[in-house]
Amino acid sequence: MRSGFFNSDITGYTDKGVPIFDRAEDAEFFAKYYKTLFTNGVFPNPSTNLQVITTEGMNVKVTPGVCFVEGYFGWEDTDRVMAIQASESLDRIDRVMLRLNLANRLIDIYVVKGVAATNPVAPQLTRPQPNQGGDIYELGIADLFIAKNTTSITQQRITDTRLNNELCGIVTQAVEGIDTTSLFLQLQDQINQNIALIQSAIDETLAGEILSKLTKDLSKLVVPTTVTWTQLTALTASADEKENDPNLAYSWYAEVSFNCTENDYVELQPNIPTSELGVAPFNYSKSNKIRIYASDNLTGKELKFMVCRKTRKNEVV
């Protein structure tokens, strides 16, 4: 692993008397370091940084500014006048570029001539393919539309591409967020393992068996709007219903499918809007059905309950 930066010790001398350092690093190392901190592009302030503007005839001018290309810093401190080749019988688009040339160890400004055509396009930027290396890396700062048979370039013919991230962009910090996906998956896996361990320990105790049963039975019961509500009378009410509600204050009932038998005791907890509708605090279990009671006809009302407990009748809880 390469790392740095560290103070160097002199380990010897060349035959010309130049000291040899044990922690010396080259420009590539510095560029790699700075590339992790900043993106490619021109610096945002001032807004005229390396802006392409018109000047006389078939020339354009690039204003002073600074740029950052693949970890290398470029600085132009004077106006640069760039000569544009004469127009042709067809239109063309030239591109003004910032070019990093590692072989020549410099960043400079160039105008790359496009191909004259009926529908011209700007020249492609030269950039190395990922992990393939290469000495040239270009940023496009402006496109120049060279109209056929013209002798000058107007500002309207210059397209500023400095803000286009695909071509150039503004220098910003490279770290814009943190990918926590792998960390989240690791933590979630650990949580799942802990839950399984705790559940296993709980299930080995009597109290754990009860708690486990209640937890596994915890669910929701919904009485849909399409259910049929029927009114009880003294003649149709069963002995259990009369015992629970002697005055038949909750005389309307609806039956909802539920996994139970007539020997089950199911405790329901209505939500707040449901309780305001006059739903009875008791219900009646049948084979795979629960009968809900209410003081009024609730046809068209959707009711929601939390199933708090499901046990056998007369079971000690």
C-alpha positions as CSV (number, residue, x, y, z in Angstrom):
1,M,0.0,0.0,0.0
2,R,1.3,3.5,-0.9
3,S,0.7,6.1,1.7
4,G,1.8,9.6,2.6
5,F,2.8,12.2,3.2
6,F,5.8,11.4,5.5
7,N,9.1,13.0,6.2
8,S,11.9,11.3,4.3
9,D,15.3,10.0,5.5
10,I,18.3,10.2,3.3
11,T,19.4,6.7,2.5
12,G,22.2,7.5,0.2
13,Y,23.4,9.7,-2.8
14,T,23.5,9.3,-6.5
15,D,26.7,9.3,-8.5
16,K,26.1,13.0,-9.0
17,G,25.7,13.7,-5.3
18,V,21.8,14.0,-5.3
19,P,20.3,12.7,-2.1
20,I,18.1,9.6,-2.2
21,F,15.0,9.7,0.0
22,D,13.1,6.7,1.3
23,R,9.7,8.4,1.3
24,A,9.9,10.4,-1.9
25,E,6.8,10.5,-4.1
26,D,6.1,11.7,-7.6
27,A,3.6,14.1,-9.1
28,E,1.2,11.2,-9.9
29,F,0.9,10.4,-6.2
30,F,0.0,14.1,-5.5
31,A,-2.5,14.1,-8.3
32,K,-4.1,10.9,-7.1
33,Y,-4.5,12.5,-3.6
34,Y,-6.1,15.7,-4.9
35,K,-8.4,13.9,-7.3
36,T,-10.0,12.2,-4.3
37,L,-10.8,15.7,-2.8
38,F,-11.9,17.8,-5.9
39,T,-13.8,17.3,-9.1
40,N,-12.6,18.3,-12.6
41,G,-13.6,21.7,-14.0
42,V,-13.0,25.4,-13.7
43,F,-13.1,27.2,-10.4
44,P,-16.4,29.0,-9.8
45,N,-15.1,32.4,-8.6
46,P,-14.9,34.7,-10.4
47,S,-17.6,33.8,-12.8
48,T,-15.3,34.8,-15.7
49,N,-12.8,32.1,-14.9
50,L,-11.6,30.9,-18.4
51,Q,-14.6,32.3,-20.1
52,V,-14.5,32.4,-23.9
53,I,-15.6,35.8,-25.4
54,T,-15.5,37.5,-28.8
55,T,-12.7,39.8,-29.9
56,E,-11.9,41.0,-33.5
57,G,-12.5,39.1,-36.6
58,M,-12.0,35.3,-36.6
59,N,-10.6,35.3,-33.1
60,V,-11.9,34.6,-29.6
61,K,-10.4,35.5,-26.2
62,V,-10.1,33.2,-23.1
63,T,-10.1,35.3,-19.9
64,P,-7.7,34.5,-17.0
65,G,-8.7,31.7,-14.7
66,V,-7.8,28.5,-13.0
67,C,-8.8,24.9,-13.6
68,F,-8.4,21.4,-12.1
69,V,-8.0,18.4,-14.4
70,E,-7.5,14.8,-13.0
71,G,-5.7,16.1,-9.9
72,Y,-3.5,18.6,-11.7
73,F,-3.9,22.4,-11.4
74,G,-3.9,24.9,-14.3
75,W,-3.6,28.7,-14.1
76,E,-3.8,31.2,-16.9
77,D,-3.0,34.7,-15.6
78,T,-3.5,36.7,-18.9
79,D,-6.0,37.0,-21.7
80,R,-5.4,34.3,-24.3
81,V,-6.4,35.2,-27.9
82,M,-7.1,32.1,-29.9
83,A,-7.1,32.3,-33.8
84,I,-10.0,30.5,-35.4
85,Q,-9.5,29.0,-38.9
86,A,-11.4,30.7,-41.7
87,S,-15.0,29.6,-42.4
88,E,-15.9,27.2,-45.2
89,S,-18.7,26.7,-47.6
90,L,-20.5,24.7,-44.9
91,D,-21.1,25.4,-41.2
92,R,-18.9,23.8,-38.6
93,I,-18.5,23.7,-34.8
94,D,-15.1,24.2,-33.2
95,R,-14.4,23.4,-29.6
96,V,-12.2,25.3,-27.1
97,M,-10.6,22.9,-24.7
98,L,-8.4,22.6,-21.6
99,R,-6.0,19.8,-22.3
100,L,-4.0,17.9,-19.7
101,N,-1.0,16.4,-21.4
102,L,1.0,14.1,-19.0
103,A,3.6,13.3,-21.6
104,N,4.5,17.0,-22.0
105,R,3.7,17.7,-18.3
106,L,1.4,20.6,-18.9
107,I,-2.2,21.9,-19.1
108,D,-2.9,24.3,-21.9
109,I,-5.8,25.9,-24.0
110,Y,-6.5,24.6,-27.5
111,V,-9.1,25.2,-30.3
112,V,-10.0,21.9,-32.0
113,K,-11.4,22.4,-35.5
114,G,-14.7,20.6,-36.3
115,V,-15.7,19.1,-39.6
116,A,-17.8,21.3,-41.9
117,A,-21.1,19.8,-42.7
118,T,-24.8,20.5,-43.3
119,N,-25.5,19.4,-39.7
120,P,-22.2,19.9,-37.9
121,V,-21.2,18.5,-34.5
122,A,-18.5,19.5,-32.1
123,P,-15.3,17.5,-31.9
124,Q,-15.2,14.7,-29.3
125,L,-13.1,15.2,-26.1
126,T,-10.1,12.9,-25.7
127,R,-10.3,11.0,-22.4
128,P,-8.7,7.7,-21.4
129,Q,-11.0,4.8,-20.9
130,P,-11.4,3.7,-17.2
131,N,-8.3,1.7,-16.0
132,Q,-6.7,1.9,-19.5
133,G,-4.5,4.9,-18.9
134,G,-3.5,7.6,-21.3
135,D,-1.6,10.9,-21.5
136,I,-4.5,13.2,-22.7
137,Y,-7.5,14.4,-20.8
138,E,-9.6,17.3,-22.1
139,L,-12.4,19.6,-20.8
140,G,-14.5,21.5,-23.2
141,I,-15.1,25.2,-22.1
142,A,-16.9,26.5,-25.2
143,D,-18.3,25.5,-28.6
144,L,-17.9,28.0,-31.5
145,F,-20.5,27.9,-34.3
146,I,-18.5,28.9,-37.4
147,A,-21.2,29.9,-39.9
148,K,-20.4,29.3,-43.6
149,N,-18.8,32.1,-45.5
150,T,-18.4,34.4,-42.5
151,T,-15.4,36.6,-41.5
152,S,-16.2,37.2,-37.8
153,I,-17.5,35.4,-34.7
154,T,-20.3,37.0,-32.6
155,Q,-21.0,36.2,-29.0
156,Q,-24.3,34.6,-30.0
157,R,-22.3,32.0,-31.8
158,I,-20.4,31.0,-28.7
159,T,-21.9,28.3,-26.4
160,D,-20.4,28.4,-22.9
161,T,-20.0,24.8,-21.8
162,R,-18.2,25.4,-18.5
163,L,-21.2,24.5,-16.4
164,N,-21.9,21.3,-18.4
165,N,-20.6,18.5,-16.1
166,E,-20.3,16.1,-19.0
167,L,-17.9,18.5,-20.8
168,C,-16.3,20.5,-18.1
169,G,-18.1,21.5,-14.8
170,I,-17.3,23.5,-11.8
171,V,-14.7,22.4,-9.3
172,T,-16.4,21.1,-6.1
173,Q,-15.5,18.7,-3.3
174,A,-15.5,15.1,-4.6
175,V,-17.0,13.6,-1.5
176,E,-20.7,14.4,-1.8
177,G,-22.2,11.6,0.3
178,I,-21.5,8.4,2.1
179,D,-22.6,4.9,0.8
180,T,-23.8,3.1,3.9
181,T,-25.4,0.2,2.1
182,S,-22.9,-2.5,3.2
183,L,-22.8,-1.1,6.8
184,F,-26.7,-1.2,6.9
185,L,-26.8,-4.8,5.6
186,Q,-24.2,-5.9,8.2
187,L,-26.1,-4.2,11.1
188,Q,-29.5,-5.6,9.9
189,D,-28.0,-9.1,9.7
190,Q,-26.7,-8.7,13.3
191,I,-30.1,-7.4,14.5
192,N,-31.8,-10.4,12.9
193,Q,-29.4,-12.8,14.6
194,N,-30.0,-11.1,18.0
195,I,-33.8,-11.3,17.6
196,A,-33.6,-15.0,16.7
197,L,-31.4,-15.6,19.8
198,I,-33.7,-13.7,22.1
199,Q,-36.8,-15.4,20.7
200,S,-35.1,-18.8,21.2
201,A,-34.3,-18.0,24.8
202,I,-37.9,-16.7,25.5
203,D,-39.5,-19.7,23.9
204,E,-37.8,-22.0,26.4
205,T,-39.8,-20.5,29.3
206,L,-43.5,-20.8,30.2
207,A,-43.8,-17.0,30.2
208,G,-41.9,-17.0,26.9
209,E,-44.4,-19.5,25.4
210,I,-47.3,-17.3,26.3
211,L,-45.5,-14.1,25.1
212,S,-44.5,-15.8,21.9
213,K,-48.1,-17.0,21.3
214,L,-49.5,-13.5,21.9
215,T,-46.9,-11.9,19.7
216,K,-47.4,-14.3,16.8
217,D,-51.2,-13.9,17.1
218,L,-50.9,-10.1,17.0
219,S,-52.6,-8.9,13.8
220,K,-55.3,-6.7,12.5
221,L,-58.9,-7.4,11.8
222,V,-60.8,-5.3,9.3
223,V,-64.6,-5.1,8.9
224,P,-65.0,-4.0,5.3
225,T,-67.7,-1.6,4.1
226,T,-69.4,-4.4,2.1
227,V,-70.2,-6.6,5.1
228,T,-73.8,-7.2,6.0
229,W,-75.1,-5.9,9.4
230,T,-78.1,-7.6,11.0
231,Q,-80.2,-6.6,14.0
232,L,-80.8,-9.0,16.8
233,T,-84.1,-9.3,18.6
234,A,-85.1,-11.0,21.9
235,L,-86.2,-14.0,19.8
236,T,-83.0,-14.3,17.6
237,A,-80.4,-13.6,20.3
238,S,-78.6,-16.6,21.8
239,A,-78.3,-17.2,25.5
240,D,-74.7,-16.1,25.5
241,E,-75.6,-12.9,23.7
242,K,-78.4,-12.1,26.2
243,E,-75.9,-12.8,29.0
244,N,-73.4,-10.4,27.6
245,D,-75.9,-7.8,26.7
246,P,-79.2,-8.3,28.6
247,N,-80.8,-5.1,27.2
248,L,-79.5,-5.7,23.6
249,A,-77.9,-2.3,23.6
250,Y,-75.5,-3.6,20.9
251,S,-78.2,-5.3,18.8
252,W,-76.5,-4.9,15.4
253,Y,-73.9,-7.5,14.4
254,A,-71.6,-8.4,11.4
255,E,-69.5,-11.5,10.9
256,V,-65.9,-11.3,9.6
257,S,-63.7,-14.2,8.5
258,F,-61.0,-15.0,11.1
259,N,-58.8,-18.1,11.9
260,C,-60.6,-19.3,15.1
261,T,-63.1,-21.8,16.5
262,E,-66.1,-21.4,18.7
263,N,-63.9,-22.3,21.7
264,D,-61.6,-19.4,21.1
265,Y,-61.6,-16.1,23.1
266,V,-60.5,-13.2,20.9
267,E,-59.8,-9.8,22.4
268,L,-60.1,-6.9,20.0
269,Q,-58.9,-3.3,20.5
270,P,-60.7,-0.8,18.3
271,N,-59.1,2.3,17.0
272,I,-60.4,5.7,18.3
273,P,-62.8,6.5,15.5
274,T,-64.2,2.9,15.8
275,S,-65.0,3.3,19.5
276,E,-66.8,6.5,18.9
277,L,-69.2,4.6,16.6
278,G,-70.5,2.5,19.5
279,V,-68.9,-0.8,18.9
280,A,-69.4,-3.3,21.8
281,P,-66.5,-4.2,24.1
282,F,-67.2,-7.9,23.5
283,N,-67.5,-10.2,20.5
284,Y,-68.5,-13.8,19.7
285,S,-66.3,-16.4,18.2
286,K,-67.6,-18.9,15.7
287,S,-65.9,-21.4,13.4
288,N,-63.5,-19.2,11.3
289,K,-65.6,-16.2,12.0
290,I,-65.9,-13.4,14.6
291,R,-69.2,-11.7,15.2
292,I,-68.8,-7.9,16.0
293,Y,-71.6,-6.0,17.8
294,A,-72.6,-2.4,17.5
295,S,-75.3,-0.1,18.8
296,D,-76.3,1.1,15.3
297,N,-76.4,-0.2,11.8
298,L,-72.8,0.5,10.5
299,T,-73.4,-0.6,6.9
300,G,-70.8,1.1,4.7
301,K,-68.4,1.8,7.6
302,E,-64.9,0.3,7.5
303,L,-63.8,-0.7,11.0
304,K,-60.3,-1.7,12.1
305,F,-59.3,-3.6,15.2
306,M,-56.0,-4.8,16.7
307,V,-56.2,-8.4,17.7
308,C,-54.7,-8.1,21.2
309,R,-55.1,-11.7,22.3
310,K,-56.4,-15.1,21.1
311,T,-56.7,-17.9,23.6
312,R,-58.9,-20.9,24.3
313,K,-61.9,-20.2,26.4
314,N,-61.4,-20.8,30.2
315,E,-57.6,-20.9,29.5
316,V,-55.5,-19.4,32.3
317,V,-53.4,-16.6,30.9
